[in-house]
Amino acid sequence: MVEHSISTPITVQRVGTRLPRWASFGILFGILSTVAIALYGPIGVSGTYPRLVGAALRRVTPEYAAANPYLVKMGTLVTPETMLVVGLLIGGFLASLIGHARGEPKAPAVDQIHANETTTARRYRDVFLGGMLIIFGARLAGGCTSGHIISGMTQLAVSGVLFAAAVFASGLLTARLIKGGR
């Protein structure tokens, strides 16, 4: 005997097609990235740090800096990438000041997620050391992951698209594993 069930049809309601206000920043970023790559070339920021070290070494020990092929290859400190890093720092600082002036709440307290992070100072120490390791790894690999994704995808490079997909897929998998499959 076959049972027939009658179910109500699923209707699709059209939600407003207006983009959220923040989405315009993504569109603007895409346009600016395209213009920057067309005028300058691919942009990344991990090269800024060895350029900074090179600039310091050229002041302290110019002979060593001139004899180091890597520092010579990295070139001068004043590049569009350096200005991007400076702009990111200034922009973050200004956004914080503007938000505070508008009466928006400050950022939530830093979570102490590791056993030895019992103070905010230890957390900042760990964040700084982790950031330095990321910079070292990025330079060892010849560039940072975000630069590869941003510049690669903006240029519609197959490697950039595949790499971005792999990064996000592994991030989702890692999050699932950490959360116990939830």
Backbone hydrogen bonds in HBPLUS format (Angstrom, degrees):
<---DONOR---> <-ACCEPTOR-->    atom                        ^
c    i                          cat <-CA-CA->   ^        H-A-AA   ^      H-
h    n   atom  resd res      DA  || num        DHA   H-A  angle D-A-AA Bond
n    s   type  num  typ     dist DA aas  dist angle  dist       angle   num
A0023-ALA N   A0020-PRO O   3.01 MM   3  5.43 142.9  2.15 109.8 120.4     1
A0024-SER N   A0021-ARG O   3.35 MM   3  5.98 151.7  2.44 112.3 118.2     2
A0025-PHE N   A0022-TRP O   3.06 MM   3  5.57 145.0  2.18 110.1 119.2     3
A0026-GLY N   A0023-ALA O   3.03 MM   3  5.19 123.4  2.36 100.2 114.1     4
A0027-ILE N   A0023-ALA O   3.15 MM   4  6.55 155.7  2.21 151.0 157.5     5
A0028-LEU N   A0024-SER O   2.90 MM   4  6.07 161.1  1.94 144.7 150.2     6
A0029-PHE N   A0025-PHE O   2.80 MM   4  5.96 155.2  1.86 144.3 151.5     7
A0030-GLY N   A0026-GLY O   2.94 MM   4  6.15 155.4  2.00 144.7 151.0     8
A0031-ILE N   A0027-ILE O   3.03 MM   4  6.33 157.5  2.08 150.6 156.2     9
A0032-LEU N   A0028-LEU O   2.88 MM   4  6.10 168.7  1.90 155.1 158.4    10
A0033-SER N   A0029-PHE O   2.81 MM   4  5.92 157.0  1.86 149.1 155.9    11
A0034-THR N   A0030-GLY O   3.03 MM   4  6.15 158.6  2.08 143.4 148.9    12
A0035-VAL N   A0031-ILE O   2.98 MM   4  6.24 163.0  2.01 153.0 157.4    13
A0036-ALA N   A0032-LEU O   2.84 MM   4  5.99 163.4  1.87 150.1 155.2    14
A0037-ILE N   A0033-SER O   2.92 MM   4  6.07 161.4  1.95 150.8 155.5    15
A0038-ALA N   A0034-THR O   2.94 MM   4  6.07 154.7  2.00 144.9 152.5    16
A0039-LEU N   A0035-VAL O   2.90 MM   4  6.09 154.6  1.96 150.9 157.4    17
A0040-TYR N   A0036-ALA O   2.76 MM   4  5.65 157.4  1.81 147.7 154.9    18
A0041-GLY N   A0037-ILE O   2.98 MM   4  4.14 110.3  2.48  96.8 115.0    19
A0048-THR N   A0045-VAL O   3.04 MM   3  5.58 158.7  2.09 116.0 122.6    20
A0051-ARG N   A0047-GLY O   3.24 MM   4  6.38 150.4  2.33 143.2 151.9    21
A0052-LEU N   A0048-THR O   2.89 MM   4  6.16 144.5  2.02 145.1 154.9    22
A0053-VAL N   A0049-TYR O   3.04 MM   4  6.35 159.2  2.08 149.3 154.4    23
A0054-GLY N   A0050-PRO O   2.79 MM   4  5.95 157.7  1.83 143.7 150.5    24
A0055-ALA N   A0051-ARG O   2.86 MM   4  6.08 153.5  1.93 144.4 151.1    25
A0056-ALA N   A0052-LEU O   3.01 MM   4  6.28 157.7  2.07 147.9 153.7    26
A0057-LEU N   A0053-VAL O   2.84 MM   4  6.09 162.3  1.87 153.9 159.2    27
A0058-ARG N   A0054-GLY O   2.85 MM   4  6.01 147.1  1.96 146.4 155.2    28
A0059-ARG N   A0056-ALA O   3.10 MM   3  5.26 133.6  2.33  98.6 111.1    29
A0060-VAL N   A0056-ALA O   3.03 MM   4  6.34 155.2  2.09 148.8 156.1    30
A0061-THR N   A0057-LEU O   2.69 MM   4  5.30 144.7  1.81 139.0 150.2    31
A0065-ALA N   A0061-THR O   3.17 MM   4  6.46 168.3  2.18 159.3 162.6    32
A0066-ALA N   A0062-PRO O   2.93 MM   4  6.03 155.9  1.99 145.7 152.1    33
A0067-ALA N   A0063-GLU O   3.02 MM   4  6.17 137.5  2.21 140.7 151.9    34
A0067-ALA N   A0064-TYR O   3.14 MM   3  5.11 127.4  2.43  94.3 108.2    35
A0068-ASN N   A0064-TYR O   3.03 MM   4  6.14 120.7  2.39 144.2 158.6    36
A0072-VAL N   A0068-ASN O   3.02 MM   4  6.26 156.7  2.08 155.3 162.8    37
A0073-LYS N   A0069-PRO O   2.85 MM   4  6.00 157.2  1.91 144.3 150.6    38
A0074-MET N   A0070-TYR O   2.93 MM   4  6.19 150.9  2.01 146.5 154.4    39
A0075-GLY N   A0071-LEU O   3.22 MM   4  6.43 138.2  2.41 138.0 147.1    40
A0075-GLY N   A0072-VAL O   3.26 MM   3  5.32 132.9  2.49  97.0 108.9    41
A0083-MET N   A0079-THR O   3.12 MM   4  6.48 160.7  2.16 153.2 158.3    42
A0084-LEU N   A0080-PRO O   2.89 MM   4  6.15 143.3  2.03 142.6 153.2    43
A0085-VAL N   A0081-GLU O   2.96 MM   4  6.34 155.1  2.03 149.9 155.6    44
A0086-VAL N   A0082-THR O   2.91 MM   4  6.20 166.2  1.93 155.1 158.8    45
A0087-GLY N   A0083-MET O   2.77 MM   4  5.88 154.8  1.84 141.8 149.8    46
A0088-LEU N   A0084-LEU O   2.82 MM   4  6.07 148.6  1.91 146.6 155.1    47
A0089-LEU N   A0085-VAL O   3.04 MM   4  6.35 158.9  2.09 150.7 155.5    48
A0090-ILE N   A0086-VAL O   2.90 MM   4  6.15 168.4  1.91 155.0 158.4    49
A0091-GLY N   A0087-GLY O   2.73 MM   4  5.73 161.7  1.76 146.4 152.8    50
A0092-GLY N   A0088-LEU O   2.96 MM   4  6.03 158.5  2.00 143.8 149.1    51
A0093-PHE N   A0089-LEU O   3.05 MM   4  6.23 159.6  2.09 146.8 152.4    52
A0094-LEU N   A0090-ILE O   2.82 MM   4  6.06 164.6  1.84 156.6 160.9    53
A0095-ALA N   A0091-GLY O   2.87 MM   4  5.97 158.0  1.91 146.6 153.1    54
A0096-SER N   A0092-GLY O   3.05 MM   4  6.22 150.4  2.14 140.6 148.2    55
A0097-LEU N   A0093-PHE O   2.99 MM   4  6.34 156.7  2.05 148.2 154.5    56
A0098-ILE N   A0094-LEU O   2.81 MM   4  6.02 164.8  1.84 156.4 160.5    57
A0099-GLY N   A0095-ALA O   2.92 MM   4  5.97 162.3  1.96 143.6 149.1    58
A0100-HIS N   A0096-SER O   2.94 MM   4  6.07 156.5  1.99 144.6 151.4    59
A0101-ALA N   A0097-LEU O   2.86 MM   4  6.04 153.9  1.93 146.2 153.7    60
A0102-ARG N   A0098-ILE O   3.01 MM   4  6.24 141.2  2.16 144.6 154.6    61
A0104-GLU N   A0099-GLY O   2.98 MM   5  5.35 149.9  2.07 168.8 159.4    62
A0103-GLY N   A0100-HIS O   3.07 MM   3  5.16 155.4  2.13 103.0 110.3    63
A0117-GLU N   A0114-HIS O   3.11 MM   3  5.38 161.8  2.14 112.2 117.9    64
A0123-ARG N   A0119-THR O   3.15 MM   4  6.46 152.2  2.23 142.6 150.5    65
A0124-TYR N   A0120-THR O   2.90 MM   4  6.21 160.7  1.94 156.0 160.3    66
A0125-ARG N   A0121-ALA O   2.96 MM   4  6.15 152.1  2.03 142.3 150.5    67
A0126-ASP N   A0122-ARG O   2.92 MM   4  6.15 162.8  1.95 149.5 153.3    68
A0127-VAL N   A0123-ARG O   2.90 MM   4  6.14 155.9  1.96 149.9 157.0    69
A0128-PHE N   A0124-TYR O   2.89 MM   4  6.05 159.7  1.93 148.1 153.5    70
A0129-LEU N   A0125-ARG O   2.92 MM   4  6.18 168.0  1.93 156.3 159.2    71
A0130-GLY N   A0126-ASP O   2.85 MM   4  5.95 158.9  1.90 145.6 152.2    72
A0131-GLY N   A0127-VAL O   2.86 MM   4  6.03 155.1  1.93 146.1 153.0    73
A0132-MET N   A0128-PHE O   2.95 MM   4  6.24 153.1  2.02 148.8 156.1    74
A0133-LEU N   A0129-LEU O   2.99 MM   4  6.28 153.3  2.06 147.0 154.1    75
A0134-ILE N   A0130-GLY O   2.96 MM   4  6.24 151.8  2.04 146.9 154.8    76
A0135-ILE N   A0131-GLY O   2.96 MM   4  6.23 158.3  2.01 148.3 153.9    77
A0136-PHE N   A0132-MET O   2.94 MM   4  6.17 160.8  1.97 148.0 153.3    78
A0137-GLY N   A0133-LEU O   2.89 MM   4  6.10 164.4  1.92 149.3 153.5    79
A0138-ALA N   A0134-ILE O   2.85 MM   4  6.03 155.6  1.90 149.3 156.4    80
A0139-ARG N   A0135-ILE O   2.95 MM   4  6.18 160.4  1.99 152.4 157.1    81
A0140-LEU N   A0136-PHE O   2.88 MM   4  6.07 153.5  1.95 148.4 156.7    82
A0141-ALA N   A0137-GLY O   2.95 MM   4  6.11 146.6  2.06 143.2 151.5    83
A0143-GLY N   A0138-ALA O   2.75 MM   5  4.98 149.6  1.84 160.3 153.8    84
A0142-GLY N   A0139-ARG O   3.12 MM   3  4.90 148.4  2.23  94.0 103.7    85
A0148-HIS N   A0144-CYS O   3.08 MM   4  6.33 153.0  2.16 145.1 152.8    86
A0149-ILE N   A0145-THR O   2.89 MM   4  6.16 156.9  1.95 150.8 157.2    87
A0150-ILE N   A0146-SER O   2.79 MM   4  5.90 174.2  1.79 154.5 156.4    88
A0151-SER N   A0147-GLY O   2.82 MM   4  5.62 153.6  1.89 140.7 148.0    89
A0152-GLY N   A0148-HIS O   2.83 MM   4  5.22 138.5  2.00 121.5 135.1    90
A0153-MET N   A0149-ILE O   2.85 MM   4  5.64 161.3  1.89 140.1 146.3    91
A0154-THR N   A0150-ILE O   3.02 MM   4  5.99 154.3  2.09 141.5 149.3    92
A0155-GLN N   A0151-SER O   3.09 MM   4  6.23 143.6  2.23 141.9 150.5    93
A0157-ALA N   A0152-GLY O   2.85 MM   5  5.14 164.5  1.87 160.4 156.4    94
A0156-LEU N   A0153-MET O   2.95 MM   3  4.66 155.1  2.01  99.0 106.6    95
A0160-GLY N   A0157-ALA O   3.07 MM   3  5.21 119.5  2.45  99.1 113.7    96
A0161-VAL N   A0157-ALA O   3.07 MM   4  6.41 159.8  2.11 157.0 162.2    97
A0162-LEU N   A0158-VAL O   2.88 MM   4  6.05 170.7  1.89 158.9 161.6    98
A0163-PHE N   A0159-SER O   2.86 MM   4  5.84 155.5  1.92 140.8 148.5    99
A0164-ALA N   A0160-GLY O   2.94 MM   4  6.03 158.8  1.99 141.9 147.8   100
A0165-ALA N   A0161-VAL O   2.97 MM   4  6.20 160.5  2.01 147.9 153.4   101
A0166-ALA N   A0162-LEU O   2.92 MM   4  6.14 156.4  1.97 146.8 153.4   102
A0167-VAL N   A0163-PHE O   2.85 MM   4  6.10 156.6  1.91 151.7 158.1   103
A0168-PHE N   A0164-ALA O   2.98 MM   4  6.19 171.3  1.99 156.0 157.6   104
A0169-ALA N   A0165-ALA O   2.88 MM   4  5.95 157.3  1.93 146.1 153.4   105
A0170-SER N   A0166-ALA O   2.92 MM   4  5.97 163.2  1.95 145.3 150.2   106
A0171-GLY N   A0167-VAL O   2.92 MM   4  6.05 146.7  2.03 142.1 152.2   107
A0172-LEU N   A0168-PHE O   2.90 MM   4  6.11 157.5  1.95 147.8 152.9   108
A0173-LEU N   A0169-ALA O   2.95 MM   4  6.17 161.2  1.99 149.3 154.8   109
A0174-THR N   A0170-SER O   2.87 MM   4  5.96 160.4  1.91 143.3 149.1   110
A0175-ALA N   A0171-GLY O   2.93 MM   4  6.10 159.4  1.97 145.9 151.7   111
A0176-ARG N   A0172-LEU O   2.99 MM   4  6.22 155.5  2.05 146.2 152.7   112
A0177-LEU N   A0173-LEU O   2.92 MM   4  6.21 158.8  1.96 151.0 157.0   113
A0178-ILE N   A0174-THR O   2.85 MM   4  6.08 160.1  1.89 153.9 159.4   114
A0179-LYS N   A0175-ALA O   2.93 MM   4  6.03 157.4  1.98 146.0 152.4   115
A0181-GLY N   A0176-ARG O   2.69 MM   5  4.83 172.3  1.70 152.8 150.7   116
A0180-GLY N   A0177-LEU O   3.24 MM   3  5.12 158.9  2.28  98.8 104.1   117
